[in-house]
Amino acid sequence: MPNPREEKPVLHTKKHLARLERERRQTNIILFTFIGLLVIVAGLIGYAVLYSTYLQARQPVAKVGNVNVTVSEWQARVRLQTQNLQNQYAMYQQYGQMFGMDYSQQEQQIQDQLNDPTSLGQSVLDQLTDEELIRQEAAKLGITVSKSEVDASIQGNYNFYPNGSPTPTITPTNAAFPTLSPQTLALVTITPTPTFIPTATNTPSALSITMTPALNGTAVASPTATGTPGPTDTPFPTSTPYTLQGFQKAYQTSVANYTKLGITEDQLSAMYAVDLLRQKLMDTVTASTPRSQDEIWARHILVADEATANTVRQRLLNGEDFAKVAAEVSTDTGTKDKGGDLGWFARGTMVPEFDAVAFTLKVGEISQPVKSQFGYHIIQVLAHSVVPLDATAYDTARQKAFSDWFAKERTNYKIVTYDIWKNLVPTVPGAATLTPQ
């Protein structure tokens, strides 16, 4: 007898087979779509990781000539500058506590810089483009630095001198007193002691204490004159290792600390190298800087309007005593009772309008009225001399000559910056939490 449980074979119609085929295809489409989506998502995640860790870091934030300044090196230097500012802030607080001095203004300035990432990022960007410009200009002039020079610079910043500590050379400078001509002696009866005043544009601003991170991770205060182009965050150590072992230990500790900021040992050496290049470039560019300067001894009468100035000038041409007229009508309270005497001064000391006329006058000549922001001047030159510059004044002149040259060269370069950096300023913990004590 046939088994009633035995299943009968299913006979598929063409319609049924077509439906099964459609279902199979739909299942495959859904499966392949799902797999494709997984691949796309994985690819996007992988690209995002690759972009943030590698591709973005290699993007340029600026370009000097044909050389790019990348995101990674710029961000590392922003972190370094942030640490510098934090160290400087801590130093001012420490000095305030130790000496009872008020550094609240300096502390507020640092706090403002730390809380303005755009300004901080821009200053670092300018610094890096300046450094690259120095490298390229040095290369044009055939200026190089060797590895041994860089190594010696690093060692010197640790006060480690394998060949003995260098002895500073001091060049004594004697004051030069101009010889007064008979014509000058006929104009005045009192000979003032010459005062050699460096020009206002040449004189650097007051020395300010700049904190730079030490290679050993601490900070050191070093007075620096402002206004000279070149790196400002070249690290200077505070430790004083006089042995090779002490130097190597401190240096490796520093390298480790810089690595945390994103600065490699090679980049650290490059910071020392560019500073040496800047010094050599400055020596070359300023080699012809004069070691003397023109100075004049002059006096003036200052009045409020041109009509009064013309009247004063005519009185002097008629033979009236300059000192008496100055005492009578000059509005310059600082000189009127001294006969209008301004003493000796160099070019650039006075306002430009005054300077432009005073240095063209012959001894004894009385000028036409000269208008400036203070009023109208009647000027008389009493003496003219070429005075040798002392070491400080000569260095000031060289700094200004180099700054002027550098500013001009910078305008000649095709320096391009990319706004991408404005959204990539790294955040450093504690940067915005500093509070005066």
C-alpha positions in Angstrom: 0.0 0.0 0.0 1.3 3.5 -0.7 2.6 5.5 2.3 0.0 8.2 3.0 2.8 10.3 4.6 5.0 10.3 1.5 5.1 13.8 0.0 4.1 14.2 -3.5 6.6 16.0 -5.8 5.8 19.6 -6.2 5.2 20.5 -9.8 6.4 24.2 -10.4 4.7 26.1 -13.0 6.5 28.6 -15.2 4.8 31.4 -13.3 6.0 30.0 -10.0 9.6 29.6 -11.2 9.6 33.2 -12.4 8.4 34.4 -9.0 11.2 32.5 -7.3 13.8 34.0 -9.6 12.5 37.5 -8.9 12.7 36.9 -5.1 16.3 35.5 -5.5 17.4 38.6 -7.5 15.8 40.9 -5.0 17.5 39.2 -2.1 20.9 39.5 -3.9 20.3 43.2 -4.6 19.5 43.8 -0.9 22.6 41.9 0.1 24.9 43.5 -2.3 23.5 47.0 -1.5 24.1 46.3 2.2 27.6 45.2 1.6 28.2 48.2 -0.7 27.0 50.5 2.0 29.3 48.9 4.5 32.2 49.3 2.2 31.4 53.0 1.6 31.0 53.7 5.3 34.2 51.9 6.1 35.9 53.8 3.3 34.6 57.2 4.5 35.8 56.4 8.1 39.1 55.3 6.8 39.5 58.4 4.6 38.5 60.6 7.6 41.1 59.0 9.7 43.7 59.2 7.0 42.8 62.8 6.3 43.0 63.9 9.9 46.2 62.0 10.7 48.1 62.4 7.5 46.6 64.2 4.5 45.4 67.3 6.5 48.8 67.5 8.3 50.5 67.8 4.9 48.2 70.5 3.5 49.8 73.9 3.1 48.8 76.9 5.3 51.3 79.1 3.4 53.6 79.1 0.5 56.9 81.0 0.2 58.2 80.8 -3.3 57.9 77.1 -4.1 58.1 75.9 -0.5 55.0 75.0 1.5 54.5 75.6 5.2 52.3 72.6 6.3 49.6 72.3 8.8 51.6 70.0 11.0 54.6 72.2 11.4 52.5 75.3 11.9 50.3 73.6 14.6 53.4 72.3 16.4 54.8 75.9 16.5 51.5 77.2 17.7 51.6 74.8 20.6 55.2 75.9 21.3 54.2 79.5 21.3 51.3 78.8 23.6 53.6 77.1 26.0 55.9 80.1 25.8 53.1 82.4 26.8 52.0 80.2 29.6 55.5 80.0 30.9 55.8 83.8 30.7 52.6 84.3 32.5 53.8 82.0 35.3 57.1 84.0 35.4 55.3 87.3 35.9 53.2 85.9 38.7 56.3 84.5 40.4 58.2 87.8 40.0 55.1 89.6 41.4 55.0 87.4 44.5 58.8 87.5 45.0 59.3 91.3 44.5 55.9 92.7 45.2 55.6 94.3 41.8 52.5 94.7 39.8 52.6 92.8 36.5 48.8 92.7 36.0 49.1 94.6 32.7 51.6 92.1 31.3 49.5 89.2 32.6 46.4 90.6 30.9 48.2 91.0 27.6 49.3 87.4 27.7 45.8 86.3 28.6 44.4 88.2 25.6 46.9 86.5 23.3 46.0 83.1 24.6 42.3 83.8 24.2 42.7 85.0 20.6 43.6 81.9 18.6 43.3 83.7 15.3 45.9 86.3 16.3 48.1 83.7 17.8 47.9 81.5 14.7 48.6 84.5 12.4 51.7 85.5 14.4 53.1 82.0 14.2 52.3 81.8 10.5 54.2 85.1 9.9 57.1 83.7 11.9 57.3 80.5 9.8 57.1 82.4 6.5 59.9 84.7 7.8 62.1 81.8 8.6 61.5 80.2 5.1 62.3 83.6 3.5 65.6 83.7 5.5 66.5 80.2 4.2 65.8 81.1 0.6 67.6 84.4 0.8 70.6 82.8 2.5 70.7 80.2 -0.3 70.7 82.9 -2.9 73.8 84.5 -1.3 75.5 81.1 -0.8 75.2 81.3 3.0 75.1 78.0 4.7 75.5 76.5 8.2 77.2 73.2 8.9 76.0 70.5 11.3 79.0 71.2 13.5 77.8 74.9 13.8 74.3 73.8 14.7 75.6 71.3 17.2 77.9 74.0 18.8 74.9 76.3 19.0 72.8 73.7 20.8 75.6 72.9 23.2 76.3 76.6 23.8 72.6 77.1 24.7 73.2 74.5 27.4 76.4 76.2 28.5 78.3 73.1 27.4 81.6 74.1 25.7 83.8 71.1 24.9 86.7 73.3 24.0 86.3 75.7 26.9 84.0 78.6 27.7 84.2 81.5 25.2 85.7 84.7 26.4 83.5 87.7 25.5 85.3 90.4 23.5 84.7 94.0 24.7 85.6 96.8 22.4 86.1 100.0 24.4 84.5 103.0 22.8 85.7 106.5 23.5 83.3 109.4 23.4 84.0 111.7 20.5 83.7 115.4 21.0 83.3 117.4 17.8 85.6 120.3 17.2 83.6 123.5 17.0 84.3 125.9 14.2 85.0 129.6 14.7 81.6 130.2 13.1 79.9 128.1 15.7 81.8 129.8 18.5 80.7 133.2 17.2 77.1 132.1 17.3 77.1 130.9 20.9 79.1 131.7 24.1 78.4 128.4 25.9 79.7 125.1 24.5 77.4 122.3 25.4 78.6 118.8 26.2 77.7 116.8 23.1 75.2 114.1 23.7 75.1 111.4 21.1 71.5 110.4 20.7 70.6 107.5 18.5 67.8 108.1 16.1 64.3 107.4 17.2 63.7 105.0 14.4 66.9 103.1 15.1 66.5 102.8 18.8 64.8 99.5 19.8 61.9 99.7 22.2 62.6 99.0 25.9 63.9 95.6 26.6 61.1 93.2 27.5 61.5 89.8 29.2 60.5 87.1 26.7 59.9 83.6 28.0 61.1 80.8 25.8 60.7 77.1 26.6 63.8 75.4 27.7 65.0 72.3 26.1 64.5 70.6 29.4 60.9 71.5 29.6 61.1 74.5 31.9 61.3 78.1 31.0 63.9 80.8 30.9 63.5 84.6 30.8 65.7 86.4 28.3 65.7 90.1 27.6 65.1 90.7 23.9 64.9 93.8 21.9 61.7 93.9 19.8 61.5 94.7 16.1 64.1 92.4 14.6 62.8 89.8 12.1 63.6 86.2 12.8 62.5 83.4 15.0 61.4 84.3 18.5 60.9 80.9 20.0 64.3 79.3 19.6 64.6 77.3 22.7 67.2 78.2 25.3 67.8 75.9 28.2 68.0 76.8 31.9 70.1 73.9 33.0 73.9 74.3 33.2 75.5 70.9 32.3 79.2 71.2 32.1 79.8 67.6 31.3 79.1 65.7 28.1 76.9 63.2 30.1 75.0 66.1 31.7 74.4 67.8 28.4 73.3 64.6 26.6 70.8 63.8 29.4 69.3 67.3 29.4 69.1 67.4 25.7 67.3 64.0 25.3 64.9 65.1 28.0 64.2 68.2 25.9 63.8 66.3 22.7 61.2 64.1 24.4 59.3 67.2 25.6 59.4 68.8 22.2 58.1 65.6 20.6 55.0 65.9 22.8 54.4 69.3 21.1 54.8 67.7 17.6 58.3 69.0 17.0 60.8 66.4 15.9 64.5 66.5 16.7 65.2 67.4 13.1 62.8 70.3 13.2 64.4 71.4 16.5 67.8 71.5 14.8 66.3 73.4 11.9 65.2 76.1 14.4 68.7 76.5 15.6 70.0 76.4 12.0 67.7 79.2 10.8 68.7 81.4 13.7 72.4 80.9 12.6 71.4 81.7 9.0 69.7 84.9 10.1 72.8 86.0 11.9 75.0 85.3 8.9 72.5 86.9 6.6 72.4 90.0 8.7 76.2 90.2 8.8 76.2 90.1 5.0 73.4 92.5 4.4 74.6 95.0 6.9 78.3 94.8 6.1 78.3 98.3 4.6 76.4 99.9 7.5 78.3 103.2 8.3 80.2 103.2 11.5 79.6 106.9 11.9 76.6 109.2 11.6 75.9 112.9 10.9 74.9 114.9 13.9 74.0 118.5 14.2 73.8 120.9 17.1 70.7 123.1 16.5 68.3 125.5 18.2 64.8 126.5 17.3 61.9 128.8 18.1 58.4 127.2 18.0 55.3 129.3 17.4 51.6 128.6 16.6 51.1 130.0 13.1 53.0 130.8 9.9 52.5 134.6 10.1 54.2 134.7 13.6 57.0 132.5 12.3 57.7 134.8 9.4 57.8 137.8 11.9 60.2 135.9 14.2 62.5 135.0 11.3 62.7 138.6 10.1 63.6 139.7 13.6 66.5 137.2 13.6 67.6 138.3 10.2 67.6 141.9 11.4 70.2 140.9 14.1 68.1 140.3 17.2 69.6 137.7 19.6 68.2 134.2 19.0 68.2 133.3 22.7 66.3 136.4 23.7 63.7 136.0 21.0 63.2 132.3 21.9 62.7 133.2 25.6 60.1 135.8 24.5 58.0 134.0 22.0 58.8 130.2 21.7 56.0 127.9 22.8 58.5 125.0 23.4 58.6 125.2 27.2 61.4 122.7 27.3 63.9 124.8 25.4 62.7 128.4 25.4 64.6 129.3 28.6 67.8 127.7 27.1 67.8 129.8 24.0 65.9 127.2 22.1 68.9 124.8 22.3 68.1 121.3 21.2 71.7 120.0 21.7 73.3 117.4 19.4 71.1 114.9 17.6 71.3 112.5 14.7 69.0 112.0 11.7 65.6 110.6 12.7 65.6 112.0 16.2 63.2 114.8 15.4 59.9 114.7 13.5 60.4 114.1 9.8 59.5 117.7 8.7 62.0 119.1 11.1 64.7 116.6 10.1 64.3 117.2 6.4 65.2 120.8 6.7 67.6 120.9 9.6 70.2 118.6 8.0 70.3 120.7 4.8 71.1 124.0 6.6 74.5 125.5 6.7 76.0 126.5 10.1 74.5 129.8 11.1 71.7 129.7 8.5 68.2 130.5 9.7 65.5 128.4 8.1 62.2 129.3 6.5 59.2 128.4 8.7 58.9 124.6 9.0 55.4 123.2 9.7 55.1 120.1 11.9 52.4 118.7 14.2 53.6 121.0 16.9 53.4 124.2 15.1 55.9 126.3 13.0 59.7 126.1 13.7 62.4 128.5 12.9 65.7 126.5 13.0 69.3 127.5 13.2 72.1 125.0 13.0 75.1 125.8 15.3 77.4 123.0 14.3 77.7 119.9 12.2 79.9 116.8 12.8 80.3 113.2 11.7 80.5 111.1 14.9 81.7 107.5 15.2 79.1 105.1 16.5 79.8 103.2 19.7 79.1 99.5 19.9 75.5 99.9 21.0 74.6 102.6 18.4 76.3 100.6 15.7 74.4 97.5 16.5 71.1 99.5 16.6 71.9 100.8 13.1 72.6 97.3 11.8 69.3 96.0 13.3 67.4 98.8 11.6 69.2 98.3 8.3 68.4 94.6 8.4 64.8 95.1 9.3 64.3 97.6 6.5 66.0 95.2 4.0 64.0 92.3 5.2 60.7 94.1 5.0 61.5 95.1 1.4 62.4 91.6 0.4 59.3 90.2 2.0 57.2 92.4 -0.3 59.1 91.0 -3.3 58.3 87.4 -2.5 55.1 85.7 -3.6 54.0 84.7 -0.1 50.6 83.0 -0.2 48.6 82.1 2.8 45.6 79.8 2.9 42.6 80.5 5.2 42.3 76.8 6.1 44.5 77.5 9.1 41.9 79.6 10.8 39.8 76.5 11.6 42.8 74.4 12.6 44.4 76.4 15.5 45.2 73.7 18.1 43.6 74.0 21.5 46.1 73.7 24.3 44.7 72.8 27.8 44.9 75.6 30.3 45.4 78.3 27.6 42.2 80.1 28.5 42.2 79.5 32.2 45.0 81.7 33.4 43.9 84.2 36.1 45.9 86.9 37.8 46.7 86.2 41.4 
